[in-house]
Amino acid sequence: MARTDPDDSNRSEGETMVLPEAGDSIDAATFEQILEMDDDEERDFSKSIVFDFFTQAESTFDKMNSCLVKRDLAQLSALGHFLKGSSATLGLTKVKDSCEKIQHFGAKKDETGTKDELDDDVCLKRLETTIKQAKQEFAEVEEVLKNFYRES
């Protein structure tokens, strides 16, 4: 993602804003839309959205851990769906993709959501692995975004 002048008033037409360097973990176009809502150089609005997401994600992962212990596939699917939507809104592509898999596995489907999986133990094992992956992806993007907001 391109890094340019953080002062939007100095941007020429077609020039991209300062965006966090996150490889394919953050969709630049989606995140730029969030940044466009800021009306100050401190980026207070977008920062509040992003940091509220951090709190929401941590709480959701805690609920997922409890649901794994309880073997509550339906609730895991619902939590995956919820976090998928929140992460998609911010353009957090890897987290969104993992949450979509959590949603499918909780619904007793394969990772694409197209084939049924009748064995709860198989679904729970896949959920455990995918939740761990989603947490790692979240931690990576959280670090990138916290650094981005410190620099802005």
C-alpha positions in Angstrom: 0.0 0.0 0.0 1.2 3.4 -0.8 2.4 5.8 1.9 1.8 9.5 1.1 1.4 12.8 2.9 -0.9 12.3 5.9 -2.4 15.8 5.5 -5.4 15.2 3.2 -5.4 18.8 2.2 -2.0 18.4 0.5 -3.1 15.4 -1.5 -3.4 15.8 -5.2 -6.3 14.1 -7.1 -5.7 10.4 -7.4 -3.1 10.3 -4.7 -3.7 7.7 -2.0 -3.8 8.4 1.7 -1.4 7.1 4.2 -2.3 3.5 4.7 -0.9 0.9 7.0 1.6 -1.6 5.5 -0.1 -4.9 6.0 0.4 -6.9 2.8 -2.9 -8.7 1.9 -4.2 -8.6 5.5 -6.0 -5.2 4.9 -7.9 -4.3 1.8 -6.6 -0.8 0.9 -9.8 0.4 -0.8 -12.0 -0.5 2.1 -9.7 0.8 4.7 -9.3 4.1 2.8 -13.0 4.6 2.9 -12.8 4.4 6.7 -10.0 6.9 6.7 -12.0 9.3 4.4 -14.5 9.7 7.3 -11.9 11.4 9.4 -12.2 15.2 9.6 -9.0 15.8 11.5 -5.3 14.9 11.3 -5.5 12.9 14.5 -7.9 10.5 12.7 -10.1 10.4 15.8 -13.2 8.9 14.0 -11.5 6.0 12.3 -9.3 5.3 15.3 -12.4 5.0 17.5 -13.9 2.5 15.0 -10.8 0.5 14.7 -10.1 0.4 18.5 -13.7 -0.5 19.2 -13.3 -3.4 16.8 -10.2 -4.6 18.8 -12.3 -4.7 22.0 -15.2 -6.4 20.1 -12.9 -9.0 18.5 -11.2 -9.9 21.8 -14.6 -10.4 23.5 -15.8 -12.5 20.6 -12.7 -14.7 20.7 -13.3 -15.2 24.4 -16.9 -16.3 23.7 -15.6 -18.6 21.0 -13.3 -20.3 23.5 -16.2 -20.9 25.8 -18.4 -22.2 23.0 -15.6 -24.7 22.0 -15.6 -26.1 25.5 -19.4 -26.3 25.5 -19.3 -27.8 22.0 -21.9 -25.2 20.9 -21.5 -25.3 17.1 -24.5 -23.1 16.4 -23.2 -20.3 18.6 -19.7 -20.6 17.1 -21.3 -20.2 13.7 -23.1 -17.1 14.9 -20.0 -15.6 16.4 -18.0 -16.3 13.3 -20.7 -14.6 11.2 -20.7 -11.6 13.5 -16.9 -11.1 13.5 -16.8 -11.8 9.8 -19.1 -8.8 9.2 -17.1 -6.5 11.5 -13.8 -7.4 10.0 -15.1 -7.0 6.5 -16.3 -3.5 7.3 -12.7 -2.5 8.1 -11.2 -4.5 5.2 -9.4 -7.0 7.4 -9.4 -9.7 4.7 -7.6 -12.5 6.4 -9.6 -12.2 9.6 -12.8 -12.0 7.6 -11.9 -15.1 5.6 -11.1 -17.1 8.7 -14.3 -16.0 10.4 -16.3 -17.1 7.4 -14.7 -20.6 7.8 -15.7 -20.5 11.5 -19.2 -19.7 10.5 -19.3 -22.6 8.1 -17.7 -25.2 10.4 -20.1 -24.2 13.2 -23.0 -24.7 10.7 -21.6 -28.3 10.2 -20.3 -27.5 6.7 -16.9 -27.6 5.0 -14.8 -24.5 4.8 -16.6 -23.3 1.6 -20.0 -23.8 3.2 -21.1 -26.1 0.3 -20.8 -29.6 1.7 -22.3 -31.0 4.9 -20.1 -32.4 7.7 -22.1 -34.7 9.9 -19.3 -35.4 12.5 -19.4 -32.8 15.3 -15.9 -33.8 16.4 -14.5 -33.1 12.9 -16.2 -29.7 13.0 -14.9 -28.9 16.5 -11.3 -29.8 15.5 -11.6 -27.6 12.4 -13.0 -24.8 14.5 -10.3 -25.0 17.1 -7.6 -24.8 14.4 -9.4 -21.9 12.5 -10.1 -19.9 15.6 -6.4 -20.1 16.5 -5.5 -19.0 13.0 -8.0 -16.1 13.2 -6.6 -15.0 16.5 -3.1 -14.9 15.0 -4.3 -12.9 12.0 -6.1 -10.5 14.3 -3.0 -10.1 16.5 -0.9 -9.3 13.4 -3.3 -6.7 12.0 -4.0 -5.2 15.5 -0.2 -4.5 15.8 -0.1 -3.0 12.3 -3.1 -0.7 13.0 -1.9 0.3 16.5 1.4 1.4 15.0 -0.4 3.2 12.1 -2.5 5.2 14.6 0.6 6.1 16.7 2.3 7.4 13.5 -0.7 9.4 12.2 
